[in-house]
Amino acid sequence: MSGNEDDLVAYRLELPDELRTQFKGMTAMNGTNMKDALIHFIEWYVGKRQQPPINKLVNQEVSQWIEKEP
């Protein structure tokens, strides 16, 4: 992104209420917000970022689960 607000467009996204609530809560717990998390994901998806957004909570749970597997 160039950072110029003139280059920005609005995009409407309809989500189930429960999914939106979960997403909002998870982004807050990860120290970000929904807008920034979505922008990061889209930049990764189109190849502008090397890594997808990090969800510290899910990654922690997954790593604990992997360590417990035989």
N, C-alpha and C positions, 0 to 999 in steps of 0.2 A: 504494500500500500504506500502511496506517496505521502499520506498524511494531510493532504489538502481536502478540506471539507467539501469543496466544490465537486470533487470526484466521487463523493459518496452517494449511494442510492439506498432507498428504503426497500426492505424485503419483508413481506408478511409471511409468517410461518404459523400454521395452525397445528397445535399439539393437543393431545388429551390432557385435561387439567392435572391429573395425577402425575403424568410424565413431566409436565412443566414444573410442578412443585418439587419433584425429585431432582430435576436438573438444576433448578435454582438453588436448592439446598446444597447439592454436591458442589456446585461452583463456589458458593459462599464458603463452604468448609475447606475448599482448596485455595482460598484466598484470591479468587477472581470473580468474574460476573458472567452472566449468560452471553452477553454480546461478545466479550473478549474471547471466551472459550469457543464460541461458534466461529469467529473470525480465524482463530488459530487453527481449528479443525479444517476449515475450508482452504486456508493457505496450504496446509499439509496435504490435503486431498488433491489439490491441483499442482503440487510439486514445488511450491514456494518455500516449504519448510521441510527439514529432514526428519523431524520427529512429530508425532501426533501430540495433542495436548496431554499433559500428564495428569492423571487422577490419582493423587497420592493415596487416597483411601482404598480404591479398588486395587491398585498395584500392591499395596501392603497386604491386603487380604489374599491376593493371588499368590504372592511370594510365600506367605505363611502356608497356604494350601499346598503348594508345590513341595515345600520342605516336609510336609506330613505324609506325602505319598510314599509307598514302599518302593 
